[in-house]
Amino acid sequence: MSFDAKSELLKALKGNATLVSLCVGGFHNLKANDVTKFPRIVYSEIHNADDLFSDNSAIASEVRFQISIFNTEENISSQTAIAKEVDKTMKSIGYTRYDSIDLYEEDTKVFHKAMRYEKTFINGGM
Protein backbone atom coordinates (compact mmCIF):
# COMPACT_ATOMS: atom_id res chain seq x y z
CA MET A 1 0.00 0.00 0.00
CA SER A 2 1.56 3.29 -1.06
CA PHE A 3 -0.86 5.43 0.93
CA ASP A 4 0.35 6.20 4.49
CA ALA A 5 -2.64 5.48 6.73
CA LYS A 6 -0.78 6.42 9.94
CA SER A 7 0.08 9.87 8.61
CA GLU A 8 -3.51 10.43 7.51
CA LEU A 9 -4.76 9.37 10.94
CA LEU A 10 -2.38 11.58 12.92
CA LYS A 11 -3.08 14.57 10.68
CA ALA A 12 -6.83 14.14 11.22
CA LEU A 13 -6.49 13.80 15.00
CA LYS A 14 -4.25 16.86 15.25
CA GLY A 15 -6.57 18.74 12.90
CA ASN A 16 -9.47 18.47 15.35
CA ALA A 17 -9.00 21.55 17.58
CA THR A 18 -11.49 20.29 20.18
CA LEU A 19 -9.67 16.97 20.44
CA VAL A 20 -6.30 18.71 20.75
CA SER A 21 -7.62 20.86 23.60
CA LEU A 22 -9.11 17.84 25.41
CA CYS A 23 -6.04 15.58 25.09
CA VAL A 24 -3.31 17.46 26.95
CA GLY A 25 -1.24 14.25 26.95
CA GLY A 26 -1.11 14.34 23.14
CA PHE A 27 -1.33 11.71 20.42
CA HIS A 28 1.12 8.80 20.27
CA ASN A 29 1.83 5.82 18.03
CA LEU A 30 2.07 2.59 20.08
CA LYS A 31 3.19 4.21 23.36
CA ALA A 32 3.23 7.57 25.06
CA ASN A 33 6.50 9.42 25.48
CA ASP A 34 5.38 11.16 28.69
CA VAL A 35 3.31 8.78 30.80
CA THR A 36 2.36 11.44 33.35
CA LYS A 37 0.06 13.57 31.14
CA PHE A 38 -3.62 12.67 30.85
CA PRO A 39 -5.86 12.36 29.00
CA ARG A 40 -3.95 11.09 25.99
CA ILE A 41 -4.56 9.06 22.85
CA VAL A 42 -2.43 6.14 21.75
CA TYR A 43 -3.13 4.69 18.30
CA SER A 44 -1.87 1.48 16.78
CA GLU A 45 -2.31 -0.21 13.45
CA ILE A 46 -3.71 -3.64 14.25
CA HIS A 47 -4.36 -4.95 10.73
CA ASN A 48 -3.15 -4.11 7.25
CA ALA A 49 -3.85 -6.69 4.57
CA ASP A 50 -4.57 -7.05 0.87
CA ASP A 51 -8.24 -6.86 0.03
CA LEU A 52 -10.49 -6.88 -3.05
CA PHE A 53 -8.81 -8.98 -5.71
CA SER A 54 -8.94 -8.78 -9.49
CA ASP A 55 -7.07 -11.27 -11.69
CA ASN A 56 -5.35 -12.66 -8.57
CA SER A 57 -3.97 -9.25 -7.62
CA ALA A 58 -5.01 -7.14 -4.67
CA ILE A 59 -6.60 -3.88 -5.73
CA ALA A 60 -7.14 -2.59 -2.19
CA SER A 61 -5.92 -2.82 1.38
CA GLU A 62 -8.00 -3.16 4.52
CA VAL A 63 -6.55 -1.19 7.43
CA ARG A 64 -7.65 -1.33 11.05
CA PHE A 65 -6.60 0.92 13.92
CA GLN A 66 -7.17 0.83 17.62
CA ILE A 67 -7.52 4.28 19.15
CA SER A 68 -7.00 4.11 22.92
CA ILE A 69 -8.01 6.93 25.22
CA PHE A 70 -6.12 6.84 28.52
CA ASN A 71 -7.47 8.89 31.38
CA THR A 72 -7.10 9.23 35.15
CA GLU A 73 -9.88 9.13 37.71
CA GLU A 74 -9.62 12.88 38.31
CA ASN A 75 -10.66 13.74 34.76
CA ILE A 76 -12.71 10.71 33.70
CA SER A 77 -15.68 12.93 32.84
CA SER A 78 -13.88 14.07 29.70
CA GLN A 79 -13.67 10.48 28.37
CA THR A 80 -17.08 10.64 26.65
CA ALA A 81 -16.32 13.99 25.01
CA ILE A 82 -12.99 12.68 23.74
CA ALA A 83 -14.57 9.47 22.43
CA LYS A 84 -17.20 11.47 20.53
CA GLU A 85 -14.51 13.65 18.94
CA VAL A 86 -12.41 10.60 18.00
CA ASP A 87 -15.46 8.98 16.42
CA LYS A 88 -16.33 12.14 14.49
CA THR A 89 -12.72 12.49 13.30
CA MET A 90 -12.34 8.87 12.22
CA LYS A 91 -15.62 8.92 10.32
CA SER A 92 -14.59 12.17 8.59
CA ILE A 93 -11.66 10.32 6.98
CA GLY A 94 -13.72 7.30 5.96
CA TYR A 95 -13.30 4.87 8.84
CA THR A 96 -16.08 2.75 10.32
CA ARG A 97 -16.11 1.89 14.03
CA TYR A 98 -16.57 -1.82 14.59
CA ASP A 99 -15.80 -2.14 18.29
CA SER A 100 -15.48 -0.11 21.48
CA ILE A 101 -14.82 -1.21 25.05
CA ASP A 102 -14.28 0.47 28.40
CA LEU A 103 -11.35 -0.96 30.36
CA TYR A 104 -9.51 -0.21 33.59
CA GLU A 105 -5.78 -0.84 33.87
CA GLU A 106 -5.34 -2.18 37.41
CA ASP A 107 -1.55 -1.93 37.40
CA THR A 108 -1.45 1.77 36.48
CA LYS A 109 -4.90 2.77 37.84
CA VAL A 110 -5.77 4.32 34.48
CA PHE A 111 -9.08 4.23 32.62
CA HIS A 112 -8.71 2.97 29.04
CA LYS A 113 -11.32 3.23 26.30
CA ALA A 114 -10.35 1.16 23.26
CA MET A 115 -12.09 2.03 19.99
CA ARG A 116 -11.47 0.05 16.80
CA TYR A 117 -11.93 1.31 13.26
CA GLU A 118 -11.52 -0.09 9.75
CA LYS A 119 -11.20 1.35 6.27
CA THR A 120 -10.54 -0.04 2.80
CA PHE A 121 -8.00 1.86 0.72
CA ILE A 122 -8.06 1.37 -3.05
CA ASN A 123 -4.48 0.87 -4.24
CA GLY A 124 -3.12 4.04 -5.76
CA GLY A 125 -5.43 6.30 -3.73
CA MET A 126 -8.09 6.33 -1.10
C-alpha positions as CSV (number, residue, x, y, z in Angstrom):
1,M,0.0,0.0,0.0
2,S,1.6,3.3,-1.1
3,F,-0.9,5.4,0.9
4,D,0.3,6.2,4.5
5,A,-2.6,5.5,6.7
6,K,-0.8,6.4,9.9
7,S,0.1,9.9,8.6
8,E,-3.5,10.4,7.5
9,L,-4.8,9.4,10.9
10,L,-2.4,11.6,12.9
11,K,-3.1,14.6,10.7
12,A,-6.8,14.1,11.2
13,L,-6.5,13.8,15.0
14,K,-4.3,16.9,15.3
15,G,-6.6,18.7,12.9
16,N,-9.5,18.5,15.3
17,A,-9.0,21.6,17.6
18,T,-11.5,20.3,20.2
19,L,-9.7,17.0,20.4
20,V,-6.3,18.7,20.7
21,S,-7.6,20.9,23.6
22,L,-9.1,17.8,25.4
23,C,-6.0,15.6,25.1
24,V,-3.3,17.5,26.9
25,G,-1.2,14.3,26.9
26,G,-1.1,14.3,23.1
27,F,-1.3,11.7,20.4
28,H,1.1,8.8,20.3
29,N,1.8,5.8,18.0
30,L,2.1,2.6,20.1
31,K,3.2,4.2,23.4
32,A,3.2,7.6,25.1
33,N,6.5,9.4,25.5
34,D,5.4,11.2,28.7
35,V,3.3,8.8,30.8
36,T,2.4,11.4,33.3
37,K,0.1,13.6,31.1
38,F,-3.6,12.7,30.9
39,P,-5.9,12.4,29.0
40,R,-4.0,11.1,26.0
41,I,-4.6,9.1,22.9
42,V,-2.4,6.1,21.7
43,Y,-3.1,4.7,18.3
44,S,-1.9,1.5,16.8
45,E,-2.3,-0.2,13.5
46,I,-3.7,-3.6,14.3
47,H,-4.4,-4.9,10.7
48,N,-3.1,-4.1,7.2
49,A,-3.8,-6.7,4.6
50,D,-4.6,-7.1,0.9
51,D,-8.2,-6.9,0.0
52,L,-10.5,-6.9,-3.1
53,F,-8.8,-9.0,-5.7
54,S,-8.9,-8.8,-9.5
55,D,-7.1,-11.3,-11.7
56,N,-5.4,-12.7,-8.6
57,S,-4.0,-9.2,-7.6
58,A,-5.0,-7.1,-4.7
59,I,-6.6,-3.9,-5.7
60,A,-7.1,-2.6,-2.2
61,S,-5.9,-2.8,1.4
62,E,-8.0,-3.2,4.5
63,V,-6.5,-1.2,7.4
64,R,-7.7,-1.3,11.1
65,F,-6.6,0.9,13.9
66,Q,-7.2,0.8,17.6
67,I,-7.5,4.3,19.2
68,S,-7.0,4.1,22.9
69,I,-8.0,6.9,25.2
70,F,-6.1,6.8,28.5
71,N,-7.5,8.9,31.4
72,T,-7.1,9.2,35.2
73,E,-9.9,9.1,37.7
74,E,-9.6,12.9,38.3
75,N,-10.7,13.7,34.8
76,I,-12.7,10.7,33.7
77,S,-15.7,12.9,32.8
78,S,-13.9,14.1,29.7
79,Q,-13.7,10.5,28.4
80,T,-17.1,10.6,26.7
81,A,-16.3,14.0,25.0
82,I,-13.0,12.7,23.7
83,A,-14.6,9.5,22.4
84,K,-17.2,11.5,20.5
85,E,-14.5,13.6,18.9
86,V,-12.4,10.6,18.0
87,D,-15.5,9.0,16.4
88,K,-16.3,12.1,14.5
89,T,-12.7,12.5,13.3
90,M,-12.3,8.9,12.2
91,K,-15.6,8.9,10.3
92,S,-14.6,12.2,8.6
93,I,-11.7,10.3,7.0
94,G,-13.7,7.3,6.0
95,Y,-13.3,4.9,8.8
96,T,-16.1,2.8,10.3
97,R,-16.1,1.9,14.0
98,Y,-16.6,-1.8,14.6
99,D,-15.8,-2.1,18.3
100,S,-15.5,-0.1,21.5
101,I,-14.8,-1.2,25.0
102,D,-14.3,0.5,28.4
103,L,-11.4,-1.0,30.4
104,Y,-9.5,-0.2,33.6
105,E,-5.8,-0.8,33.9
106,E,-5.3,-2.2,37.4
107,D,-1.5,-1.9,37.4
108,T,-1.5,1.8,36.5
109,K,-4.9,2.8,37.8
110,V,-5.8,4.3,34.5
111,F,-9.1,4.2,32.6
112,H,-8.7,3.0,29.0
113,K,-11.3,3.2,26.3
114,A,-10.3,1.2,23.3
115,M,-12.1,2.0,20.0
116,R,-11.5,0.0,16.8
117,Y,-11.9,1.3,13.3
118,E,-11.5,-0.1,9.7
119,K,-11.2,1.3,6.3
120,T,-10.5,0.0,2.8
121,F,-8.0,1.9,0.7
122,I,-8.1,1.4,-3.0
123,N,-4.5,0.9,-4.2
124,G,-3.1,4.0,-5.8
125,G,-5.4,6.3,-3.7
126,M,-8.1,6.3,-1.1
